[in-house]
Amino acid sequence: MKQPWIHNAKIDWWFILSPPFVVLLIIFLFQKQIQGLENSYSFYTWLLLIVFVDVAHVYSTLFKTYFVKDEVQKRKLLYFGIPVISWCLGIALFQFGSLTFWSVLALIAVFHFIRQQYGFMRIYARFEPNNWQKKIDEVAVYAATIFPMLYWFKTPRAFTWFVNNEFDWLNNLPDYIDFITVLYVGIVIIWLGKTIFEAIKTKSINIPKTALIIGTYLSWYFGIVYFNNDLIFTFLNVVSHGIPYIALIYIREIKQKDNHQLNWMLIFKSAWGIFLFVGVILGFAFLEEFLWETLVWNEHFSMDFSIPENTLQFLVPLLVVPQLTHYLLDGFIWRKPKKVS
Protein backbone atom coordinates (compact mmCIF):
# COMPACT_ATOMS: atom_id res chain seq x y z
CA MET A 1 0.00 0.00 0.00
CA LYS A 2 1.02 3.61 -0.53
CA GLN A 3 2.00 5.01 2.86
CA PRO A 4 0.01 8.15 3.80
CA TRP A 5 2.94 10.32 4.84
CA ILE A 6 2.19 13.96 5.55
CA HIS A 7 5.43 15.04 3.81
CA ASN A 8 7.72 12.05 3.36
CA ALA A 9 8.93 9.07 5.36
CA LYS A 10 12.10 10.74 6.64
CA ILE A 11 10.54 14.03 7.79
CA ASP A 12 7.43 12.39 9.23
CA TRP A 13 9.41 9.85 11.15
CA TRP A 14 11.94 12.19 12.73
CA PHE A 15 9.69 15.12 13.57
CA ILE A 16 6.18 13.67 14.00
CA LEU A 17 6.40 9.98 14.83
CA SER A 18 9.72 9.41 16.58
CA PRO A 19 9.60 11.92 19.50
CA PRO A 20 7.85 9.59 22.02
CA PHE A 21 10.11 6.67 21.09
CA VAL A 22 13.31 8.72 21.23
CA VAL A 23 12.38 10.42 24.50
CA LEU A 24 11.39 7.14 26.14
CA LEU A 25 14.68 5.55 25.05
CA ILE A 26 16.60 8.48 26.57
CA ILE A 27 14.60 8.15 29.80
CA PHE A 28 15.35 4.43 30.18
CA LEU A 29 19.04 4.87 29.33
CA PHE A 30 19.66 7.95 31.47
CA GLN A 31 17.07 7.78 34.23
CA LYS A 32 19.54 8.60 37.04
CA GLN A 33 21.06 11.48 35.10
CA ILE A 34 17.59 12.88 34.40
CA GLN A 35 16.95 13.02 38.13
CA GLY A 36 20.19 14.98 38.48
CA LEU A 37 19.08 17.39 35.75
CA GLU A 38 15.84 17.99 37.60
CA ASN A 39 17.66 18.75 40.84
CA SER A 40 20.54 20.85 39.52
CA TYR A 41 19.47 22.37 36.20
CA SER A 42 15.76 23.11 36.62
CA PHE A 43 16.12 26.52 34.94
CA TYR A 44 17.58 25.01 31.76
CA THR A 45 15.05 22.18 31.59
CA TRP A 46 12.27 24.75 32.05
CA LEU A 47 13.76 26.97 29.33
CA LEU A 48 14.19 24.11 26.87
CA LEU A 49 11.00 22.11 27.45
CA ILE A 50 8.44 24.66 28.62
CA VAL A 51 9.53 27.82 26.82
CA PHE A 52 11.23 26.55 23.67
CA VAL A 53 8.89 23.61 22.98
CA ASP A 54 5.58 23.88 24.82
CA VAL A 55 4.99 27.64 24.62
CA ALA A 56 6.70 27.87 21.22
CA HIS A 57 4.29 25.37 19.68
CA VAL A 58 1.42 27.65 20.69
CA TYR A 59 2.87 30.46 18.58
CA SER A 60 3.49 28.23 15.58
CA THR A 61 -0.30 28.45 15.08
CA LEU A 62 0.25 32.05 13.93
CA PHE A 63 1.55 30.69 10.63
CA LYS A 64 -1.79 29.03 9.96
CA THR A 65 -3.97 31.83 11.28
CA TYR A 66 -3.05 35.44 12.05
CA PHE A 67 -0.07 35.56 9.69
CA VAL A 68 -2.28 34.52 6.75
CA LYS A 69 -4.10 37.66 5.60
CA ASP A 70 -6.66 35.89 3.41
CA GLU A 71 -7.52 33.48 6.22
CA VAL A 72 -8.11 36.30 8.70
CA GLN A 73 -10.20 38.27 6.19
CA LYS A 74 -12.32 35.20 5.52
CA ARG A 75 -13.01 34.44 9.21
CA LYS A 76 -12.71 37.76 11.02
CA LEU A 77 -15.31 36.92 13.65
CA LEU A 78 -13.47 33.73 14.59
CA TYR A 79 -9.97 35.20 14.77
CA PHE A 80 -10.90 38.35 16.63
CA GLY A 81 -13.70 36.84 18.67
CA ILE A 82 -11.81 33.90 20.16
CA PRO A 83 -9.15 36.03 21.95
CA VAL A 84 -11.87 38.28 23.40
CA ILE A 85 -13.87 35.25 24.53
CA SER A 86 -10.69 33.73 26.00
CA TRP A 87 -9.97 36.82 28.09
CA CYS A 88 -13.59 37.19 29.25
CA LEU A 89 -13.80 33.49 30.10
CA GLY A 90 -10.55 33.74 32.05
CA ILE A 91 -11.74 36.77 34.02
CA ALA A 92 -15.01 35.01 34.84
CA LEU A 93 -13.24 31.85 36.00
CA PHE A 94 -10.76 33.83 38.09
CA GLN A 95 -13.66 35.24 40.12
CA PHE A 96 -14.12 31.73 41.54
CA GLY A 97 -10.49 31.65 42.65
CA SER A 98 -7.14 30.97 41.00
CA LEU A 99 -7.41 27.20 41.63
CA THR A 100 -10.72 27.01 39.76
CA PHE A 101 -9.19 29.07 36.95
CA TRP A 102 -6.18 26.77 36.57
CA SER A 103 -8.23 23.58 37.01
CA VAL A 104 -10.57 24.47 34.15
CA LEU A 105 -7.65 25.57 31.97
CA ALA A 106 -5.88 22.27 32.72
CA LEU A 107 -8.94 20.27 31.61
CA ILE A 108 -9.16 22.32 28.39
CA ALA A 109 -5.45 21.68 27.81
CA VAL A 110 -5.88 17.94 28.40
CA PHE A 111 -8.72 17.86 25.88
CA HIS A 112 -6.52 19.72 23.38
CA PHE A 113 -3.66 17.24 23.84
CA ILE A 114 -6.03 14.28 23.41
CA ARG A 115 -7.61 15.72 20.29
CA GLN A 116 -4.20 16.34 18.72
CA GLN A 117 -3.39 12.64 18.84
CA TYR A 118 -6.79 11.83 17.39
CA GLY A 119 -6.21 14.42 14.67
CA PHE A 120 -2.86 12.96 13.66
CA MET A 121 -4.41 9.49 13.58
CA ARG A 122 -7.14 10.76 11.26
CA ILE A 123 -4.55 12.35 8.95
CA TYR A 124 -2.64 9.09 8.66
CA ALA A 125 -5.90 7.16 8.09
CA ARG A 126 -7.22 9.63 5.51
CA PHE A 127 -7.05 7.14 2.63
CA GLU A 128 -8.80 4.38 4.56
CA PRO A 129 -12.55 3.70 4.39
CA ASN A 130 -14.76 4.64 7.34
CA ASN A 131 -15.30 1.10 8.57
CA TRP A 132 -15.14 -0.79 11.86
CA GLN A 133 -11.34 -1.02 11.67
CA LYS A 134 -11.03 2.76 11.68
CA LYS A 135 -13.46 2.97 14.60
CA ILE A 136 -11.20 0.65 16.59
CA ASP A 137 -8.24 2.93 15.82
CA GLU A 138 -10.23 5.91 17.10
CA VAL A 139 -11.23 4.11 20.30
CA ALA A 140 -7.60 3.01 20.76
CA VAL A 141 -6.30 6.59 20.57
CA TYR A 142 -8.87 7.82 23.07
CA ALA A 143 -8.09 4.91 25.41
CA ALA A 144 -4.36 5.62 25.13
CA THR A 145 -4.90 9.19 26.34
CA ILE A 146 -7.99 9.13 28.56
CA PHE A 147 -6.99 6.14 30.74
CA PRO A 148 -3.75 7.79 32.01
CA MET A 149 -5.66 10.97 32.84
CA LEU A 150 -8.39 9.08 34.72
CA TYR A 151 -5.62 7.25 36.56
CA TRP A 152 -4.04 10.59 37.46
CA PHE A 153 -7.32 11.97 38.78
CA LYS A 154 -7.55 9.16 41.37
CA THR A 155 -3.87 8.53 42.09
CA PRO A 156 -1.58 11.21 43.56
CA ARG A 157 1.17 12.19 41.12
CA ALA A 158 4.45 14.02 41.75
CA PHE A 159 3.74 16.45 38.90
CA THR A 160 1.11 18.95 37.83
CA TRP A 161 -0.30 20.21 34.57
CA PHE A 162 -0.27 23.83 35.69
CA VAL A 163 -0.51 24.22 39.49
CA ASN A 164 -0.68 22.09 42.62
CA ASN A 165 -4.02 20.50 43.56
CA GLU A 166 -5.59 21.31 40.18
CA PHE A 167 -7.30 17.90 39.95
CA ASP A 168 -7.95 17.34 43.66
CA TRP A 169 -11.67 18.06 43.30
CA LEU A 170 -11.93 14.88 41.21
CA ASN A 171 -10.70 12.70 44.09
CA ASN A 172 -14.28 12.42 45.38
CA LEU A 173 -15.31 10.33 42.37
CA PRO A 174 -16.00 6.63 43.06
CA ASP A 175 -12.97 4.35 42.75
CA TYR A 176 -12.94 3.25 39.12
CA ILE A 177 -9.28 2.25 38.67
CA ASP A 178 -9.85 -1.52 38.48
CA PHE A 179 -12.67 -1.13 35.97
CA ILE A 180 -10.86 1.24 33.63
CA THR A 181 -7.67 -0.85 33.81
CA VAL A 182 -9.55 -3.94 32.58
CA LEU A 183 -11.22 -1.82 29.89
CA TYR A 184 -7.87 -0.31 28.87
CA VAL A 185 -6.14 -3.68 28.54
CA GLY A 186 -9.12 -5.04 26.63
CA ILE A 187 -8.98 -2.18 24.12
CA VAL A 188 -5.23 -2.67 23.65
CA ILE A 189 -5.72 -6.37 22.95
CA ILE A 190 -8.57 -5.71 20.51
CA TRP A 191 -6.53 -3.04 18.68
CA LEU A 192 -3.48 -5.30 18.44
CA GLY A 193 -5.64 -8.16 17.17
CA LYS A 194 -7.30 -5.91 14.60
CA THR A 195 -3.94 -4.55 13.41
CA ILE A 196 -2.41 -8.03 13.05
CA PHE A 197 -5.55 -9.31 11.28
CA GLU A 198 -5.44 -6.39 8.83
CA ALA A 199 -1.74 -6.91 8.13
CA ILE A 200 -2.23 -10.61 7.38
CA LYS A 201 -5.35 -10.05 5.28
CA THR A 202 -4.02 -7.16 3.17
CA LYS A 203 -0.32 -8.10 3.36
CA SER A 204 0.41 -4.47 4.21
CA ILE A 205 0.35 -2.13 7.17
CA ASN A 206 -0.22 1.59 7.58
CA ILE A 207 3.19 2.35 9.09
CA PRO A 208 2.75 6.00 10.21
CA LYS A 209 -0.74 5.42 11.67
CA THR A 210 0.42 2.35 13.60
CA ALA A 211 3.54 4.14 14.86
CA LEU A 212 1.45 7.14 15.89
CA ILE A 213 -0.93 5.01 17.96
CA ILE A 214 1.86 2.99 19.58
CA GLY A 215 3.78 6.19 20.36
CA THR A 216 0.67 7.67 21.95
CA TYR A 217 0.25 4.65 24.20
CA LEU A 218 3.90 4.72 25.22
CA SER A 219 4.20 8.45 25.91
CA TRP A 220 0.97 8.77 27.90
CA TYR A 221 1.30 5.52 29.87
CA PHE A 222 4.95 5.88 30.82
CA GLY A 223 4.74 9.64 31.27
CA ILE A 224 1.76 9.55 33.63
CA VAL A 225 1.14 6.05 34.98
CA TYR A 226 4.43 4.14 35.04
CA PHE A 227 6.80 6.92 36.09
CA ASN A 228 5.86 9.34 38.84
CA ASN A 229 8.41 12.03 38.08
CA ASP A 230 7.92 15.68 37.17
CA LEU A 231 10.72 16.03 34.63
CA ILE A 232 9.95 12.70 32.94
CA PHE A 233 6.28 13.66 32.61
CA THR A 234 7.21 17.06 31.19
CA PHE A 235 9.83 15.58 28.85
CA LEU A 236 7.47 12.99 27.37
CA ASN A 237 4.36 15.14 27.42
CA VAL A 238 5.84 18.33 25.97
CA VAL A 239 8.17 16.88 23.34
CA SER A 240 5.65 14.30 22.07
CA HIS A 241 3.03 17.03 21.69
CA GLY A 242 4.97 20.17 20.76
CA ILE A 243 7.52 18.96 18.20
CA PRO A 244 4.99 17.14 15.96
CA TYR A 245 2.64 20.14 16.05
CA ILE A 246 5.41 22.58 15.05
CA ALA A 247 6.51 20.19 12.29
CA LEU A 248 2.95 19.86 10.98
CA ILE A 249 2.54 23.64 10.83
CA TYR A 250 5.80 24.13 8.93
CA ILE A 251 5.09 21.27 6.51
CA ARG A 252 1.46 22.14 5.77
CA GLU A 253 1.55 25.94 5.94
CA ILE A 254 4.97 26.71 4.46
CA LYS A 255 6.78 23.76 2.90
CA GLN A 256 3.85 22.36 0.91
CA LYS A 257 2.34 25.68 -0.18
CA ASP A 258 3.05 27.27 -3.56
CA ASN A 259 5.15 30.42 -3.53
CA HIS A 260 2.24 32.64 -4.60
CA GLN A 261 0.17 31.40 -1.65
CA LEU A 262 2.77 32.44 0.91
CA ASN A 263 3.08 36.13 0.01
CA TRP A 264 5.40 37.73 2.61
CA MET A 265 5.87 34.37 4.36
CA LEU A 266 7.88 33.15 1.37
CA ILE A 267 11.02 34.06 3.35
CA PHE A 268 10.29 31.08 5.62
CA LYS A 269 10.55 28.70 2.67
CA SER A 270 14.10 29.72 1.77
CA ALA A 271 17.20 27.68 2.57
CA TRP A 272 17.44 29.29 6.00
CA GLY A 273 13.71 29.74 6.38
CA ILE A 274 13.26 26.93 8.88
CA PHE A 275 15.70 28.65 11.25
CA LEU A 276 13.86 31.95 10.86
CA PHE A 277 10.56 30.15 11.50
CA VAL A 278 11.93 28.57 14.68
CA GLY A 279 13.47 31.89 15.73
CA VAL A 280 10.13 33.69 15.42
CA ILE A 281 8.19 31.20 17.54
CA LEU A 282 10.99 31.02 20.12
CA GLY A 283 11.03 34.81 20.34
CA PHE A 284 7.29 34.98 21.00
CA ALA A 285 7.55 32.14 23.51
CA PHE A 286 10.38 33.78 25.44
CA LEU A 287 8.57 37.12 25.51
CA GLU A 288 5.42 35.52 26.94
CA GLU A 289 7.33 33.58 29.60
CA PHE A 290 9.34 36.69 30.50
CA LEU A 291 6.07 38.45 31.23
CA TRP A 292 4.78 35.51 33.25
CA GLU A 293 7.96 35.31 35.28
CA THR A 294 8.33 39.02 35.99
CA LEU A 295 4.67 39.81 36.55
CA VAL A 296 3.26 36.64 38.14
CA TRP A 297 5.46 33.64 38.97
CA ASN A 298 8.86 35.10 39.96
CA GLU A 299 10.33 31.59 40.02
CA HIS A 300 13.21 31.61 37.52
CA PHE A 301 13.85 35.36 37.42
CA SER A 302 12.05 38.48 38.56
CA MET A 303 12.07 42.29 38.43
CA ASP A 304 11.47 42.70 42.18
CA PHE A 305 8.06 44.27 42.02
CA SER A 306 4.65 42.89 42.87
CA ILE A 307 1.29 43.20 41.15
CA PRO A 308 -1.78 44.04 43.30
CA GLU A 309 -4.22 41.14 43.74
CA ASN A 310 -7.09 43.04 42.13
CA THR A 311 -4.93 43.57 39.02
CA LEU A 312 -3.99 39.89 38.77
CA GLN A 313 -7.60 38.89 38.16
CA PHE A 314 -7.36 40.73 34.82
CA LEU A 315 -3.65 40.27 34.11
CA VAL A 316 -3.46 36.48 34.51
CA PRO A 317 -6.41 35.82 32.15
CA LEU A 318 -4.82 38.28 29.69
CA LEU A 319 -1.50 36.40 29.75
CA VAL A 320 -3.39 33.15 29.20
CA VAL A 321 -5.12 34.49 26.06
CA PRO A 322 -2.49 33.19 23.57
CA GLN A 323 -2.60 29.70 25.05
CA LEU A 324 -6.38 29.51 25.41
CA THR A 325 -6.83 31.00 21.93
CA HIS A 326 -4.56 28.24 20.60
CA TYR A 327 -6.65 25.58 22.33
CA LEU A 328 -9.96 26.96 21.11
CA LEU A 329 -8.86 27.81 17.55
CA ASP A 330 -7.51 24.30 17.10
CA GLY A 331 -11.07 23.07 17.17
CA PHE A 332 -11.78 25.05 13.99
CA ILE A 333 -8.66 25.48 11.89
CA TRP A 334 -8.01 21.81 11.16
CA ARG A 335 -11.53 21.00 10.01
CA LYS A 336 -11.97 20.19 6.35
CA PRO A 337 -14.25 22.65 4.55
CA LYS A 338 -17.64 21.17 3.80
CA LYS A 339 -18.17 20.16 0.20
CA VAL A 340 -20.72 22.19 -1.68
CA SER A 341 -23.08 19.91 -3.61
N, C-alpha and C positions, 0 to 999 in steps of 0.2 A: 504494500500500500504506500501511497505518497504521504510522507510525514507532514503534518500540519504545522510546520514551524511558523512562528510569527515573523522572523527575519531569515535566519538560516540556522543550521544545526549548531555551529560553533558559537554564535552570538547568543542564541537561546539558551544553550547549555550553560555557558559560563556566567551569564548575567541574570537569567530568570530561573533556571531549574537547579543549578548547582549550589546556590547559597546555603540552604539547610544542610545539605550533605557535607559541604566543606566545613561549615561552622561546627557541626556535630563531630566531625573527625578531629578538628583542632581541640575541641572540649575534651574528648576522650584521651587524646595524646598528651595534653598539657593542663590537666585538671588542677594539679597543685600550683602550677605557675599562674593559672587564671585567678586562683584565690589570692595569690600574692599581688597580682595586678589590682584586684579589687581593694586590697588593704593599703597599698602604697601609691597607686597611680590613679585614684578615683577621678581626678580632674581630667586626665587625658582620656580615660575610657568614656567619661561623660561627653567630652568634646568630640571624640570620634564617633561614638555610637548614637548619642542623643542629638547633638547639634548637626554633625556632618552627614548623618544618614537619616535619622527619624524626622527631624524638623526639615531637613533639606528636601526630602521626598514630598513634603507638603507643598513646597514652592515649585516643584517641577510641574505641578498642575497648571501653573501660569502659562506654560507653553501650549497647553491645549485649550485654554480659556481666555484669560484677560489679555494675553499677548497676541491673540488672533482677532484682528479688527472685525472681520466679517462675521465671526462667531458671536462676538459681543453685540454687534449691530442686530443680528438675527434674533438674539434672546436677551434683550436688555433687561427685561423684568426679572429674569432668572439671575443674571450675573450681578445686578445691583440690589436685587431684593434679598438674596440669600445672606450677604454680609450684614444687612440691616436686621434681618430676622435673627441671625446668630447673636448679634450684640444684645438685642432685646430679650431673647431667650435666656442668655447668660445673666443679664441683670435680674430678670424675674427669678431664676433659680437661685441666685446669690442671696435673695431676700430670705430664703429658707435656711441659710447658713452655708459656709464654705464647703462643709462636708457633703451636703446635698448637691451642691454645684458640681464638685469633682466626681461624685458617685455617678450622677447622670451622664456627665461627659465621658467617664470611663466606659459606661455601658454603650454609649454611641460609638466610641472608639473600637470596642470589641466587635460590635456589629460590622463596622467598616472593615476591620481586619478579616473577619469571617467572609464577608461578601467579596473581598478581593480574591481570596483563594477560589471561591466559586466562579468568579468572573474569569480567572485564568483557565480554570477547567473547561468552561464553556468555549473559550477561544480555541483551545486545543481539540475540542470535540466538535468544532463548527462544521466539519464535513460529514459528520455521522448522523444517521437518521434519529429522530426523536422516538426511540423505542424503550423497552424496559431496561436494556443494558445501560443506556444513558441515565435513566432514572436512578439506577443503582450507583453510578458514579456520583451523581448529585448528592444522594443520601450519604455516601461515603465521605465526601468532602465536609458536609455539615457535621457528621459524627466526629471526624478528625479534629474539628475545631470546637464544637460545642461541648463535647465530653470533658476535655481538660478544663474549660471554664466552669462547668458545673462542679467539677471536682474541687476547683479552687474556692468556689463559693462556700463549700462545706468543710474544707480542710485548710487550717492556717498555713499560709505560705510566708517565706522570708523575703518576699518582694511585693511591690505594689505596681499598679498601672500608673497612677498619678500620685496619690497621697495615702498615708496610713489609714486603715479602717474604712476604706472606700466601699468594700463589699460586706462589711460586718452586718448590715441590716438584713442580709440574706441568710445569716446563720440560723434564723428562726424557722426556716423551711424544714419540713419533715426529712428525715435521713433517707436519701435516695441513692447513696453511693453504690450499694450492692446491686440494685436494679439497673442503674445506668452502666455499670461495669459489664454486666452480662450482655446488655443490649449492644454496647460498644464492641465487645469481642465478637458477638454474633454478626454485626455489620461488617467487621473486618474480614471474617471468614467468608461471608457471602460475596463480598467484593473480590476477594482473592480467587474464589471459585469461579465467579463470573469472568474475571480477567483471563484465567487459565483456559476456561472453556472457549472463550472468544479466540484466543491465540491458536488453540488446536484446530478449531473449526475453520478459521479464515487463513491460517498459516501466516499470520502477521499480527503486529501489535502496535498500537498507537504509543510510540515511545515518549514524546513529551507529555502527553496527558497522564500516562502511567507514572512517570517520574514526578510530575507535579503533585499527584495525589499521595504518593509514597513520601515525598518530601514534606508535605503538609502534616501527615501523621507523625513523622519523626520530629519535626521542629516543635509542634504543639505538645506532643506527649512528653518528650524529654525536657523541653523548656519549662513546662508547668507542673507535670505530674511526677516524673522520675527524679529530676533534680530539684532541690529546694534552695536555690542560690540566686541572689539578685543579679549578679553580673552575667551568669549563664542564661538566665531568663531574658535579660536585655539583649545579649549577644544574639541568641537564636531568634527572638521575637523581632527585633529591629532590623537585622540584616536580611532575614528571610522575607520580610515585608517591604522594606524600603528600597533595597537594590533592584529587585524585579520591577517595582513600580517606576522607578527612575528610568530603567532600561526601556520599559514599554513606552513611556512618554517620548523618549528620544527616538526610538525606532519608528513609532507610528506618526509622530507629529513633526519630525524633522527628516530623518533618514529616508523614509519611504515616500515623502511628499515631493511633487515636482517643484522645480525652482520657482515657477511663477506663482505657486500656491503659498510660498513662504514669505514673499515680500521682504521686509527688513530682516526677518529671521533667517534669511539665506546665509548670513555670516556664521550661523551655528552648524551649517552643513559643510563648511570648508574643512581643510585638512586639520586645522587646530580648533575646529568648531566644538568638538566634544569637550575640550578643556575649558572653553569659554562658557559653554552650557553648564558644566559642573561648577565653574567659578561663580556664575550668577546665582545658582540656587544655594551654594554655600554662603555667599555674601548675605543673601536674605535671611538664611537660617541663623547666621551668627548675629546679625542685627536684632532679630527677634529675641534670641536667648540673652543677648546683652541687656535688652530692656527688661526681660523677666528677672534676670539676676540683680540688676541695679535697683529696680523699682519694687520687686516683690520678694524673691527668694533670699538673696544675699548669702548664698551657700558657697559658690566658687569664687566670686569676687563681688565687691560692692563699692558704692560711692559714698558710704557713710551718711546717708540721710534716709529718713523714714517717711512713708506716705500715710496720711491720716486714714483711719478705718473707714470713714464715710466716703472717702475717695476710692478706696480699693473696690467697693462694690460696683463701681463703674469701670475702673481701670482694668481689673482682672478679666471681666467679660470682654473688654475691648482687645486685650492682648490675646485672648483665645479665639477671636474672630477668624484669623487665617486658618487655624487648625479646624475649627468647627465648619467653616465654609468649605474646606477641603472635604470633610466627611460628607456634608450634605450635597455638595455639587457632584460628588462621585456617583450618587444615585441617579443622576441625569445624564452626565456627559458621555457615559459609555454605552448608553442604550442605542440600539440600531434605529434609524428613522423608519417610521411605518411606511409600508409600500402603499402607494396610491393606486387604486384599481381603476 
